[in-house]
Amino acid sequence: MPNKRSAEKAVRQNVRRTMRNKAVRDNITYLRRKFKLALASGDRAVATEAYQHAQVALDRAAQKGILKDNTVSRLKSRAATKLKALS
């Protein structure tokens, strides 16, 4: 339990930030799953579109500091390799 008003405010801010970051991470997980399903279907056009959506979300998360740059780079690289192997 915080003892000062500034500590109480910090707790409130932390809760809001945690919820926002979790929503972004959940969306990235959803988009990556969608890309994986598109790869499994074998349709290159659908997979390319899903890859682009996932790439934008990953870049935005890295820009906002929700995910580390190297993590985003690794995920994008692996997805691009799988997309390239589809053709």
PDB file of N, CA, C and O in Angstrom:
ATOM      1  N   MET A   1       0.844  -1.175   0.000  1.00  0.00           N
ATOM      2  CA  MET A   1       0.000   0.000   0.000  1.00  0.00           C
ATOM      3  C   MET A   1       0.893   1.243   0.000  1.00  0.00           C
ATOM      4  O   MET A   1       1.730   1.403   0.889  1.00  0.00           O
ATOM      5  N   PRO A   2       0.722   2.119  -0.986  1.00  0.00           N
ATOM      6  CA  PRO A   2       1.568   3.310  -1.046  1.00  0.00           C
ATOM      7  C   PRO A   2       1.232   4.288   0.083  1.00  0.00           C
ATOM      8  O   PRO A   2       0.082   4.409   0.503  1.00  0.00           O
ATOM      9  N   ASN A   3       2.249   4.966   0.551  1.00  0.00           N
ATOM     10  CA  ASN A   3       2.081   5.899   1.674  1.00  0.00           C
ATOM     11  C   ASN A   3       1.973   7.348   1.227  1.00  0.00           C
ATOM     12  O   ASN A   3       1.520   8.194   1.997  1.00  0.00           O
ATOM     13  N   LYS A   4       2.376   7.650   0.008  1.00  0.00           N
ATOM     14  CA  LYS A   4       2.359   9.033  -0.462  1.00  0.00           C
ATOM     15  C   LYS A   4       1.449   9.154  -1.680  1.00  0.00           C
ATOM     16  O   LYS A   4       1.188   8.181  -2.388  1.00  0.00           O
ATOM     17  N   ARG A   5       0.975  10.379  -1.902  1.00  0.00           N
ATOM     18  CA  ARG A   5       0.086  10.610  -3.046  1.00  0.00           C
ATOM     19  C   ARG A   5       0.794  10.329  -4.362  1.00  0.00           C
ATOM     20  O   ARG A   5       0.186   9.793  -5.289  1.00  0.00           O
ATOM     21  N   SER A   6       2.057  10.681  -4.454  1.00  0.00           N
ATOM     22  CA  SER A   6       2.799  10.439  -5.689  1.00  0.00           C
ATOM     23  C   SER A   6       2.944   8.940  -5.945  1.00  0.00           C
ATOM     24  O   SER A   6       2.916   8.498  -7.093  1.00  0.00           O
ATOM     25  N   ALA A   7       3.097   8.165  -4.879  1.00  0.00           N
ATOM     26  CA  ALA A   7       3.198   6.711  -5.025  1.00  0.00           C
ATOM     27  C   ALA A   7       1.852   6.127  -5.462  1.00  0.00           C
ATOM     28  O   ALA A   7       1.812   5.187  -6.256  1.00  0.00           O
ATOM     29  N   GLU A   8       0.759   6.677  -4.951  1.00  0.00           N
ATOM     30  CA  GLU A   8      -0.569   6.222  -5.371  1.00  0.00           C
ATOM     31  C   GLU A   8      -0.779   6.487  -6.861  1.00  0.00           C
ATOM     32  O   GLU A   8      -1.303   5.642  -7.586  1.00  0.00           O
ATOM     33  N   LYS A   9      -0.364   7.669  -7.303  1.00  0.00           N
ATOM     34  CA  LYS A   9      -0.493   8.019  -8.713  1.00  0.00           C
ATOM     35  C   LYS A   9       0.371   7.091  -9.566  1.00  0.00           C
ATOM     36  O   LYS A   9      -0.048   6.665 -10.642  1.00  0.00           O
ATOM     37  N   ALA A  10       1.560   6.782  -9.093  1.00  0.00           N
ATOM     38  CA  ALA A  10       2.453   5.887  -9.833  1.00  0.00           C
ATOM     39  C   ALA A  10       1.824   4.506  -9.987  1.00  0.00           C
ATOM     40  O   ALA A  10       1.973   3.870 -11.030  1.00  0.00           O
ATOM     41  N   VAL A  11       1.134   4.047  -8.971  1.00  0.00           N
ATOM     42  CA  VAL A  11       0.448   2.749  -9.048  1.00  0.00           C
ATOM     43  C   VAL A  11      -0.655   2.799 -10.101  1.00  0.00           C
ATOM     44  O   VAL A  11      -0.805   1.872 -10.896  1.00  0.00           O
ATOM     45  N   ARG A  12      -1.426   3.888 -10.102  1.00  0.00           N
ATOM     46  CA  ARG A  12      -2.497   4.027 -11.093  1.00  0.00           C
ATOM     47  C   ARG A  12      -1.921   4.063 -12.507  1.00  0.00           C
ATOM     48  O   ARG A  12      -2.456   3.423 -13.413  1.00  0.00           O
ATOM     49  N   GLN A  13      -0.835   4.809 -12.698  1.00  0.00           N
ATOM     50  CA  GLN A  13      -0.212   4.888 -14.016  1.00  0.00           C
ATOM     51  C   GLN A  13       0.316   3.530 -14.458  1.00  0.00           C
ATOM     52  O   GLN A  13       0.200   3.155 -15.625  1.00  0.00           O
ATOM     53  N   ASN A  14       0.892   2.805 -13.520  1.00  0.00           N
ATOM     54  CA  ASN A  14       1.439   1.489 -13.836  1.00  0.00           C
ATOM     55  C   ASN A  14       0.339   0.532 -14.293  1.00  0.00           C
ATOM     56  O   ASN A  14       0.544  -0.257 -15.215  1.00  0.00           O
ATOM     57  N   VAL A  15      -0.813   0.602 -13.657  1.00  0.00           N
ATOM     58  CA  VAL A  15      -1.936  -0.263 -14.044  1.00  0.00           C
ATOM     59  C   VAL A  15      -2.395   0.072 -15.458  1.00  0.00           C
ATOM     60  O   VAL A  15      -2.625  -0.824 -16.270  1.00  0.00           O
ATOM     61  N   ARG A  16      -2.528   1.381 -15.753  1.00  0.00           N
ATOM     62  CA  ARG A  16      -2.958   1.788 -17.091  1.00  0.00           C
ATOM     63  C   ARG A  16      -1.955   1.355 -18.153  1.00  0.00           C
ATOM     64  O   ARG A  16      -2.341   0.837 -19.201  1.00  0.00           O
ATOM     65  N   ARG A  17      -0.679   1.564 -17.888  1.00  0.00           N
ATOM     66  CA  ARG A  17       0.357   1.192 -18.856  1.00  0.00           C
ATOM     67  C   ARG A  17       0.399  -0.314 -19.073  1.00  0.00           C
ATOM     68  O   ARG A  17       0.566  -0.779 -20.201  1.00  0.00           O
ATOM     69  N   THR A  18       0.249  -1.070 -18.001  1.00  0.00           N
ATOM     70  CA  THR A  18       0.254  -2.524 -18.112  1.00  0.00           C
ATOM     71  C   THR A  18      -0.895  -2.997 -18.989  1.00  0.00           C
ATOM     72  O   THR A  18      -0.709  -3.870 -19.837  1.00  0.00           O
ATOM     73  N   MET A  19      -2.076  -2.429 -18.794  1.00  0.00           N
ATOM     74  CA  MET A  19      -3.236  -2.814 -19.599  1.00  0.00           C
ATOM     75  C   MET A  19      -3.015  -2.465 -21.067  1.00  0.00           C
ATOM     76  O   MET A  19      -3.345  -3.259 -21.949  1.00  0.00           O
ATOM     77  N   ARG A  20      -2.460  -1.291 -21.336  1.00  0.00           N
ATOM     78  CA  ARG A  20      -2.216  -0.855 -22.705  1.00  0.00           C
ATOM     79  C   ARG A  20      -1.182  -1.755 -23.385  1.00  0.00           C
ATOM     80  O   ARG A  20      -1.372  -2.176 -24.526  1.00  0.00           O
ATOM     81  N   ASN A  21      -0.090  -2.045 -22.678  1.00  0.00           N
ATOM     82  CA  ASN A  21       0.950  -2.898 -23.246  1.00  0.00           C
ATOM     83  C   ASN A  21       0.447  -4.312 -23.486  1.00  0.00           C
ATOM     84  O   ASN A  21       0.807  -4.942 -24.481  1.00  0.00           O
ATOM     85  N   LYS A  22      -0.383  -4.812 -22.579  1.00  0.00           N
ATOM     86  CA  LYS A  22      -0.937  -6.155 -22.742  1.00  0.00           C
ATOM     87  C   LYS A  22      -1.838  -6.212 -23.966  1.00  0.00           C
ATOM     88  O   LYS A  22      -1.836  -7.206 -24.693  1.00  0.00           O
ATOM     89  N   ALA A  23      -2.602  -5.162 -24.197  1.00  0.00           N
ATOM     90  CA  ALA A  23      -3.473  -5.127 -25.372  1.00  0.00           C
ATOM     91  C   ALA A  23      -2.642  -5.158 -26.652  1.00  0.00           C
ATOM     92  O   ALA A  23      -3.006  -5.838 -27.611  1.00  0.00           O
ATOM     93  N   VAL A  24      -1.542  -4.435 -26.672  1.00  0.00           N
ATOM     94  CA  VAL A  24      -0.680  -4.421 -27.862  1.00  0.00           C
ATOM     95  C   VAL A  24      -0.070  -5.798 -28.082  1.00  0.00           C
ATOM     96  O   VAL A  24      -0.052  -6.298 -29.207  1.00  0.00           O
ATOM     97  N   ARG A  25       0.432  -6.418 -27.006  1.00  0.00           N
ATOM     98  CA  ARG A  25       1.034  -7.746 -27.125  1.00  0.00           C
ATOM     99  C   ARG A  25       0.008  -8.783 -27.580  1.00  0.00           C
ATOM    100  O   ARG A  25       0.315  -9.646 -28.403  1.00  0.00           O
ATOM    101  N   ASP A  26      -1.204  -8.697 -27.045  1.00  0.00           N
ATOM    102  CA  ASP A  26      -2.260  -9.629 -27.456  1.00  0.00           C
ATOM    103  C   ASP A  26      -2.584  -9.467 -28.933  1.00  0.00           C
ATOM    104  O   ASP A  26      -2.804 -10.455 -29.633  1.00  0.00           O
ATOM    105  N   ASN A  27      -2.614  -8.232 -29.409  1.00  0.00           N
ATOM    106  CA  ASN A  27      -2.890  -7.982 -30.816  1.00  0.00           C
ATOM    107  C   ASN A  27      -1.777  -8.562 -31.690  1.00  0.00           C
ATOM    108  O   ASN A  27      -2.055  -9.131 -32.746  1.00  0.00           O
ATOM    109  N   ILE A  28      -0.537  -8.424 -31.266  1.00  0.00           N
ATOM    110  CA  ILE A  28       0.583  -8.987 -32.020  1.00  0.00           C
ATOM    111  C   ILE A  28       0.474 -10.508 -32.061  1.00  0.00           C
ATOM    112  O   ILE A  28       0.707 -11.121 -33.104  1.00  0.00           O
ATOM    113  N   THR A  29       0.127 -11.108 -30.947  1.00  0.00           N
ATOM    114  CA  THR A  29      -0.048 -12.564 -30.915  1.00  0.00           C
ATOM    115  C   THR A  29      -1.140 -12.991 -31.889  1.00  0.00           C
ATOM    116  O   THR A  29      -0.989 -13.980 -32.606  1.00  0.00           O
ATOM    117  N   TYR A  30      -2.234 -12.246 -31.914  1.00  0.00           N
ATOM    118  CA  TYR A  30      -3.331 -12.546 -32.827  1.00  0.00           C
ATOM    119  C   TYR A  30      -2.874 -12.440 -34.283  1.00  0.00           C
ATOM    120  O   TYR A  30      -3.174 -13.317 -35.094  1.00  0.00           O
ATOM    121  N   LEU A  31      -2.152 -11.373 -34.613  1.00  0.00           N
ATOM    122  CA  LEU A  31      -1.704 -11.176 -35.992  1.00  0.00           C
ATOM    123  C   LEU A  31      -0.688 -12.238 -36.413  1.00  0.00           C
ATOM    124  O   LEU A  31      -0.691 -12.681 -37.561  1.00  0.00           O
ATOM    125  N   ARG A  32       0.180 -12.647 -35.484  1.00  0.00           N
ATOM    126  CA  ARG A  32       1.143 -13.703 -35.809  1.00  0.00           C
ATOM    127  C   ARG A  32       0.431 -15.034 -36.039  1.00  0.00           C
ATOM    128  O   ARG A  32       0.812 -15.800 -36.924  1.00  0.00           O
ATOM    129  N   ARG A  33      -0.591 -15.306 -35.249  1.00  0.00           N
ATOM    130  CA  ARG A  33      -1.368 -16.539 -35.427  1.00  0.00           C
ATOM    131  C   ARG A  33      -2.098 -16.510 -36.776  1.00  0.00           C
ATOM    132  O   ARG A  33      -2.176 -17.518 -37.477  1.00  0.00           O
ATOM    133  N   LYS A  34      -2.627 -15.340 -37.118  1.00  0.00           N
ATOM    134  CA  LYS A  34      -3.317 -15.185 -38.395  1.00  0.00           C
ATOM    135  C   LYS A  34      -2.355 -15.422 -39.558  1.00  0.00           C
ATOM    136  O   LYS A  34      -2.726 -16.053 -40.548  1.00  0.00           O
ATOM    137  N   PHE A  35      -1.121 -14.919 -39.445  1.00  0.00           N
ATOM    138  CA  PHE A  35      -0.098 -15.136 -40.469  1.00  0.00           C
ATOM    139  C   PHE A  35       0.247 -16.618 -40.578  1.00  0.00           C
ATOM    140  O   PHE A  35       0.411 -17.147 -41.678  1.00  0.00           O
ATOM    141  N   LYS A  36       0.353 -17.275 -39.442  1.00  0.00           N
ATOM    142  CA  LYS A  36       0.680 -18.706 -39.441  1.00  0.00           C
ATOM    143  C   LYS A  36      -0.416 -19.513 -40.138  1.00  0.00           C
ATOM    144  O   LYS A  36      -0.122 -20.443 -40.889  1.00  0.00           O
ATOM    145  N   LEU A  37      -1.665 -19.161 -39.892  1.00  0.00           N
ATOM    146  CA  LEU A  37      -2.781 -19.847 -40.552  1.00  0.00           C
ATOM    147  C   LEU A  37      -2.789 -19.561 -42.055  1.00  0.00           C
ATOM    148  O   LEU A  37      -3.114 -20.436 -42.857  1.00  0.00           O
ATOM    149  N   ALA A  38      -2.434 -18.342 -42.425  1.00  0.00           N
ATOM    150  CA  ALA A  38      -2.369 -17.986 -43.844  1.00  0.00           C
ATOM    151  C   ALA A  38      -1.269 -18.782 -44.538  1.00  0.00           C
ATOM    152  O   ALA A  38      -1.438 -19.197 -45.684  1.00  0.00           O
ATOM    153  N   LEU A  39      -0.155 -18.996 -43.864  1.00  0.00           N
ATOM    154  CA  LEU A  39       0.913 -19.825 -44.432  1.00  0.00           C
ATOM    155  C   LEU A  39       0.438 -21.261 -44.612  1.00  0.00           C
ATOM    156  O   LEU A  39       0.732 -21.898 -45.624  1.00  0.00           O
ATOM    157  N   ALA A  40      -0.294 -21.762 -43.631  1.00  0.00           N
ATOM    158  CA  ALA A  40      -0.780 -23.139 -43.695  1.00  0.00           C
ATOM    159  C   ALA A  40      -1.779 -23.322 -44.834  1.00  0.00           C
ATOM    160  O   ALA A  40      -1.873 -24.408 -45.407  1.00  0.00           O
ATOM    161  N   SER A  41      -2.522 -22.271 -45.166  1.00  0.00           N
ATOM    162  CA  SER A  41      -3.497 -22.377 -46.246  1.00  0.00           C
ATOM    163  C   SER A  41      -2.813 -22.452 -47.609  1.00  0.00           C
ATOM    164  O   SER A  41      -3.376 -22.991 -48.561  1.00  0.00           O
ATOM    165  N   GLY A  42      -1.596 -21.908 -47.699  1.00  0.00           N
ATOM    166  CA  GLY A  42      -0.844 -21.968 -48.942  1.00  0.00           C
ATOM    167  C   GLY A  42      -1.135 -20.837 -49.912  1.00  0.00           C
ATOM    168  O   GLY A  42      -0.569 -20.805 -51.005  1.00  0.00           O
ATOM    169  N   ASP A  43      -2.002 -19.914 -49.538  1.00  0.00           N
ATOM    170  CA  ASP A  43      -2.341 -18.788 -50.418  1.00  0.00           C
ATOM    171  C   ASP A  43      -1.344 -17.654 -50.183  1.00  0.00           C
ATOM    172  O   ASP A  43      -1.323 -17.047 -49.112  1.00  0.00           O
ATOM    173  N   ARG A  44      -0.525 -17.377 -51.184  1.00  0.00           N
ATOM    174  CA  ARG A  44       0.544 -16.385 -51.024  1.00  0.00           C
ATOM    175  C   ARG A  44      -0.010 -14.969 -50.828  1.00  0.00           C
ATOM    176  O   ARG A  44       0.553 -14.198 -50.051  1.00  0.00           O
ATOM    177  N   ALA A  45      -1.086 -14.618 -51.508  1.00  0.00           N
ATOM    178  CA  ALA A  45      -1.640 -13.267 -51.384  1.00  0.00           C
ATOM    179  C   ALA A  45      -2.146 -13.008 -49.971  1.00  0.00           C
ATOM    180  O   ALA A  45      -1.894 -11.949 -49.396  1.00  0.00           O
ATOM    181  N   VAL A  46      -2.854 -13.971 -49.421  1.00  0.00           N
ATOM    182  CA  VAL A  46      -3.380 -13.818 -48.058  1.00  0.00           C
ATOM    183  C   VAL A  46      -2.238 -13.779 -47.051  1.00  0.00           C
ATOM    184  O   VAL A  46      -2.270 -13.001 -46.098  1.00  0.00           O
ATOM    185  N   ALA A  47      -1.231 -14.618 -47.262  1.00  0.00           N
ATOM    186  CA  ALA A  47      -0.088 -14.658 -46.356  1.00  0.00           C
ATOM    187  C   ALA A  47       0.696 -13.349 -46.409  1.00  0.00           C
ATOM    188  O   ALA A  47       1.163 -12.864 -45.379  1.00  0.00           O
ATOM    189  N   THR A  48       0.841 -12.777 -47.600  1.00  0.00           N
ATOM    190  CA  THR A  48       1.558 -11.517 -47.734  1.00  0.00           C
ATOM    191  C   THR A  48       0.825 -10.396 -47.008  1.00  0.00           C
ATOM    192  O   THR A  48       1.445  -9.579 -46.326  1.00  0.00           O
ATOM    193  N   GLU A  49      -0.481 -10.361 -47.154  1.00  0.00           N
ATOM    194  CA  GLU A  49      -1.269  -9.333 -46.462  1.00  0.00           C
ATOM    195  C   GLU A  49      -1.172  -9.502 -44.948  1.00  0.00           C
ATOM    196  O   GLU A  49      -1.021  -8.518 -44.223  1.00  0.00           O
ATOM    197  N   ALA A  50      -1.256 -10.740 -44.467  1.00  0.00           N
ATOM    198  CA  ALA A  50      -1.148 -10.998 -43.029  1.00  0.00           C
ATOM    199  C   ALA A  50       0.236 -10.622 -42.515  1.00  0.00           C
ATOM    200  O   ALA A  50       0.375 -10.096 -41.410  1.00  0.00           O
ATOM    201  N   TYR A  51       1.258 -10.896 -43.322  1.00  0.00           N
ATOM    202  CA  TYR A  51       2.629 -10.535 -42.943  1.00  0.00           C
ATOM    203  C   TYR A  51       2.767  -9.012 -42.814  1.00  0.00           C
ATOM    204  O   TYR A  51       3.386  -8.521 -41.870  1.00  0.00           O
ATOM    205  N   GLN A  52       2.200  -8.283 -43.749  1.00  0.00           N
ATOM    206  CA  GLN A  52       2.304  -6.826 -43.708  1.00  0.00           C
ATOM    207  C   GLN A  52       1.625  -6.251 -42.465  1.00  0.00           C
ATOM    208  O   GLN A  52       2.152  -5.335 -41.835  1.00  0.00           O
ATOM    209  N   HIS A  53       0.457  -6.790 -42.114  1.00  0.00           N
ATOM    210  CA  HIS A  53      -0.243  -6.314 -40.921  1.00  0.00           C
ATOM    211  C   HIS A  53       0.581  -6.603 -39.663  1.00  0.00           C
ATOM    212  O   HIS A  53       0.692  -5.757 -38.775  1.00  0.00           O
ATOM    213  N   ALA A  54       1.151  -7.795 -39.599  1.00  0.00           N
ATOM    214  CA  ALA A  54       1.962  -8.162 -38.439  1.00  0.00           C
ATOM    215  C   ALA A  54       3.216  -7.290 -38.366  1.00  0.00           C
ATOM    216  O   ALA A  54       3.629  -6.877 -37.282  1.00  0.00           O
ATOM    217  N   GLN A  55       3.811  -7.016 -39.515  1.00  0.00           N
ATOM    218  CA  GLN A  55       5.037  -6.214 -39.557  1.00  0.00           C
ATOM    219  C   GLN A  55       4.770  -4.796 -39.042  1.00  0.00           C
ATOM    220  O   GLN A  55       5.569  -4.256 -38.277  1.00  0.00           O
ATOM    221  N   VAL A  56       3.678  -4.207 -39.446  1.00  0.00           N
ATOM    222  CA  VAL A  56       3.335  -2.854 -38.989  1.00  0.00           C
ATOM    223  C   VAL A  56       3.122  -2.841 -37.481  1.00  0.00           C
ATOM    224  O   VAL A  56       3.597  -1.940 -36.790  1.00  0.00           O
ATOM    225  N   ALA A  57       2.409  -3.837 -36.973  1.00  0.00           N
ATOM    226  CA  ALA A  57       2.148  -3.889 -35.533  1.00  0.00           C
ATOM    227  C   ALA A  57       3.441  -4.090 -34.747  1.00  0.00           C
ATOM    228  O   ALA A  57       3.626  -3.485 -33.691  1.00  0.00           O
ATOM    229  N   LEU A  58       4.327  -4.930 -35.253  1.00  0.00           N
ATOM    230  CA  LEU A  58       5.600  -5.152 -34.578  1.00  0.00           C
ATOM    231  C   LEU A  58       6.449  -3.883 -34.567  1.00  0.00           C
ATOM    232  O   LEU A  58       7.039  -3.535 -33.544  1.00  0.00           O
ATOM    233  N   ASP A  59       6.509  -3.197 -35.699  1.00  0.00           N
ATOM    234  CA  ASP A  59       7.283  -1.957 -35.768  1.00  0.00           C
ATOM    235  C   ASP A  59       6.739  -0.907 -34.810  1.00  0.00           C
ATOM    236  O   ASP A  59       7.503  -0.191 -34.162  1.00  0.00           O
ATOM    237  N   ARG A  60       5.439  -0.820 -34.724  1.00  0.00           N
ATOM    238  CA  ARG A  60       4.818   0.153 -33.820  1.00  0.00           C
ATOM    239  C   ARG A  60       5.128  -0.186 -32.364  1.00  0.00           C
ATOM    240  O   ARG A  60       5.388   0.706 -31.557  1.00  0.00           O
ATOM    241  N   ALA A  61       5.100  -1.478 -32.031  1.00  0.00           N
ATOM    242  CA  ALA A  61       5.405  -1.889 -30.662  1.00  0.00           C
ATOM    243  C   ALA A  61       6.855  -1.584 -30.311  1.00  0.00           C
ATOM    244  O   ALA A  61       7.155  -1.192 -29.183  1.00  0.00           O
ATOM    245  N   ALA A  62       7.752  -1.763 -31.269  1.00  0.00           N
ATOM    246  CA  ALA A  62       9.159  -1.446 -31.025  1.00  0.00           C
ATOM    247  C   ALA A  62       9.352   0.057 -30.864  1.00  0.00           C
ATOM    248  O   ALA A  62      10.133   0.503 -30.024  1.00  0.00           O
ATOM    249  N   GLN A  63       8.651   0.817 -31.655  1.00  0.00           N
ATOM    250  CA  GLN A  63       8.765   2.270 -31.597  1.00  0.00           C
ATOM    251  C   GLN A  63       8.288   2.801 -30.247  1.00  0.00           C
ATOM    252  O   GLN A  63       8.854   3.758 -29.717  1.00  0.00           O
ATOM    253  N   LYS A  64       7.253   2.183 -29.697  1.00  0.00           N
ATOM    254  CA  LYS A  64       6.713   2.630 -28.425  1.00  0.00           C
ATOM    255  C   LYS A  64       7.430   2.010 -27.224  1.00  0.00           C
ATOM    256  O   LYS A  64       7.138   2.353 -26.078  1.00  0.00           O
ATOM    257  N   GLY A  65       8.370   1.096 -27.490  1.00  0.00           N
ATOM    258  CA  GLY A  65       9.131   0.503 -26.403  1.00  0.00           C
ATOM    259  C   GLY A  65       8.446  -0.657 -25.722  1.00  0.00           C
ATOM    260  O   GLY A  65       8.866  -1.069 -24.641  1.00  0.00           O
ATOM    261  N   ILE A  66       7.409  -1.191 -26.321  1.00  0.00           N
ATOM    262  CA  ILE A  66       6.693  -2.315 -25.726  1.00  0.00           C
ATOM    263  C   ILE A  66       7.472  -3.606 -25.943  1.00  0.00           C
ATOM    264  O   ILE A  66       7.527  -4.461 -25.059  1.00  0.00           O
ATOM    265  N   LEU A  67       8.072  -3.744 -27.117  1.00  0.00           N
ATOM    266  CA  LEU A  67       8.953  -4.869 -27.419  1.00  0.00           C
ATOM    267  C   LEU A  67      10.332  -4.315 -27.759  1.00  0.00           C
ATOM    268  O   LEU A  67      10.464  -3.191 -28.243  1.00  0.00           O
ATOM    269  N   LYS A  68      11.348  -5.117 -27.498  1.00  0.00           N
ATOM    270  CA  LYS A  68      12.707  -4.683 -27.817  1.00  0.00           C
ATOM    271  C   LYS A  68      12.936  -4.760 -29.316  1.00  0.00           C
ATOM    272  O   LYS A  68      12.317  -5.561 -30.017  1.00  0.00           O
ATOM    273  N   ASP A  69      13.835  -3.915 -29.791  1.00  0.00           N
ATOM    274  CA  ASP A  69      14.120  -3.838 -31.224  1.00  0.00           C
ATOM    275  C   ASP A  69      14.618  -5.164 -31.782  1.00  0.00           C
ATOM    276  O   ASP A  69      14.194  -5.581 -32.860  1.00  0.00           O
ATOM    277  N   ASN A  70      15.509  -5.824 -31.063  1.00  0.00           N
ATOM    278  CA  ASN A  70      16.047  -7.092 -31.547  1.00  0.00           C
ATOM    279  C   ASN A  70      14.975  -8.178 -31.605  1.00  0.00           C
ATOM    280  O   ASN A  70      14.998  -9.025 -32.498  1.00  0.00           O
ATOM    281  N   THR A  71      14.049  -8.156 -30.669  1.00  0.00           N
ATOM    282  CA  THR A  71      12.952  -9.122 -30.672  1.00  0.00           C
ATOM    283  C   THR A  71      12.098  -8.927 -31.911  1.00  0.00           C
ATOM    284  O   THR A  71      11.743  -9.891 -32.590  1.00  0.00           O
ATOM    285  N   VAL A  72      11.772  -7.689 -32.201  1.00  0.00           N
ATOM    286  CA  VAL A  72      10.952  -7.381 -33.368  1.00  0.00           C
ATOM    287  C   VAL A  72      11.691  -7.770 -34.641  1.00  0.00           C
ATOM    288  O   VAL A  72      11.096  -8.339 -35.556  1.00  0.00           O
ATOM    289  N   SER A  73      12.964  -7.472 -34.704  1.00  0.00           N
ATOM    290  CA  SER A  73      13.763  -7.814 -35.871  1.00  0.00           C
ATOM    291  C   SER A  73      13.787  -9.328 -36.083  1.00  0.00           C
ATOM    292  O   SER A  73      13.643  -9.800 -37.211  1.00  0.00           O
ATOM    293  N   ARG A  74      13.965 -10.074 -35.022  1.00  0.00           N
ATOM    294  CA  ARG A  74      13.995 -11.536 -35.114  1.00  0.00           C
ATOM    295  C   ARG A  74      12.659 -12.093 -35.602  1.00  0.00           C
ATOM    296  O   ARG A  74      12.628 -12.961 -36.475  1.00  0.00           O
ATOM    297  N   LEU A  75      11.561 -11.597 -35.044  1.00  0.00           N
ATOM    298  CA  LEU A  75      10.235 -12.090 -35.427  1.00  0.00           C
ATOM    299  C   LEU A  75       9.929 -11.772 -36.888  1.00  0.00           C
ATOM    300  O   LEU A  75       9.389 -12.609 -37.612  1.00  0.00           O
ATOM    301  N   LYS A  76      10.275 -10.566 -37.311  1.00  0.00           N
ATOM    302  CA  LYS A  76      10.029 -10.172 -38.703  1.00  0.00           C
ATOM    303  C   LYS A  76      10.884 -10.992 -39.660  1.00  0.00           C
ATOM    304  O   LYS A  76      10.416 -11.397 -40.725  1.00  0.00           O
ATOM    305  N   SER A  77      12.119 -11.234 -39.287  1.00  0.00           N
ATOM    306  CA  SER A  77      13.025 -11.998 -40.141  1.00  0.00           C
ATOM    307  C   SER A  77      12.523 -13.427 -40.333  1.00  0.00           C
ATOM    308  O   SER A  77      12.513 -13.944 -41.451  1.00  0.00           O
ATOM    309  N   ARG A  78      12.112 -14.053 -39.250  1.00  0.00           N
ATOM    310  CA  ARG A  78      11.623 -15.428 -39.332  1.00  0.00           C
ATOM    311  C   ARG A  78      10.331 -15.506 -40.150  1.00  0.00           C
ATOM    312  O   ARG A  78      10.129 -16.444 -40.921  1.00  0.00           O
ATOM    313  N   ALA A  79       9.475 -14.525 -39.975  1.00  0.00           N
ATOM    314  CA  ALA A  79       8.232 -14.507 -40.751  1.00  0.00           C
ATOM    315  C   ALA A  79       8.519 -14.298 -42.223  1.00  0.00           C
ATOM    316  O   ALA A  79       7.886 -14.933 -43.067  1.00  0.00           O
ATOM    317  N   ALA A  80       9.456 -13.425 -42.551  1.00  0.00           N
ATOM    318  CA  ALA A  80       9.799 -13.173 -43.955  1.00  0.00           C
ATOM    319  C   ALA A  80      10.404 -14.422 -44.592  1.00  0.00           C
ATOM    320  O   ALA A  80      10.135 -14.721 -45.756  1.00  0.00           O
ATOM    321  N   THR A  81      11.214 -15.144 -43.838  1.00  0.00           N
ATOM    322  CA  THR A  81      11.813 -16.387 -44.353  1.00  0.00           C
ATOM    323  C   THR A  81      10.722 -17.405 -44.678  1.00  0.00           C
ATOM    324  O   THR A  81      10.772 -18.067 -45.714  1.00  0.00           O
ATOM    325  N   LYS A  82       9.746 -17.525 -43.796  1.00  0.00           N
ATOM    326  CA  LYS A  82       8.644 -18.471 -44.033  1.00  0.00           C
ATOM    327  C   LYS A  82       7.799 -18.047 -45.219  1.00  0.00           C
ATOM    328  O   LYS A  82       7.342 -18.884 -45.998  1.00  0.00           O
ATOM    329  N   LEU A  83       7.593 -16.742 -45.356  1.00  0.00           N
ATOM    330  CA  LEU A  83       6.821 -16.234 -46.491  1.00  0.00           C
ATOM    331  C   LEU A  83       7.555 -16.507 -47.796  1.00  0.00           C
ATOM    332  O   LEU A  83       6.941 -16.911 -48.783  1.00  0.00           O
ATOM    333  N   LYS A  84       8.849 -16.290 -47.805  1.00  0.00           N
ATOM    334  CA  LYS A  84       9.647 -16.525 -49.002  1.00  0.00           C
ATOM    335  C   LYS A  84       9.655 -18.008 -49.389  1.00  0.00           C
ATOM    336  O   LYS A  84       9.645 -18.345 -50.573  1.00  0.00           O
ATOM    337  N   ALA A  85       9.672 -18.878 -48.398  1.00  0.00           N
ATOM    338  CA  ALA A  85       9.682 -20.324 -48.645  1.00  0.00           C
ATOM    339  C   ALA A  85       8.347 -20.804 -49.220  1.00  0.00           C
ATOM    340  O   ALA A  85       8.273 -21.876 -49.821  1.00  0.00           O
ATOM    341  N   LEU A  86       7.299 -20.006 -49.033  1.00  0.00           N
ATOM    342  CA  LEU A  86       5.973 -20.400 -49.525  1.00  0.00           C
ATOM    343  C   LEU A  86       5.901 -20.399 -51.050  1.00  0.00           C
ATOM    344  O   LEU A  86       5.160 -21.185 -51.638  1.00  0.00           O
ATOM    345  N   SER A  87       6.673 -19.515 -51.691  1.00  0.00           N
ATOM    346  CA  SER A  87       6.571 -19.404 -53.143  1.00  0.00           C
ATOM    347  C   SER A  87       7.382 -20.433 -53.894  1.00  0.00           C
ATOM    348  O   SER A  87       7.378 -20.443 -55.125  1.00  0.00           O
TER     349      SER A  87
END
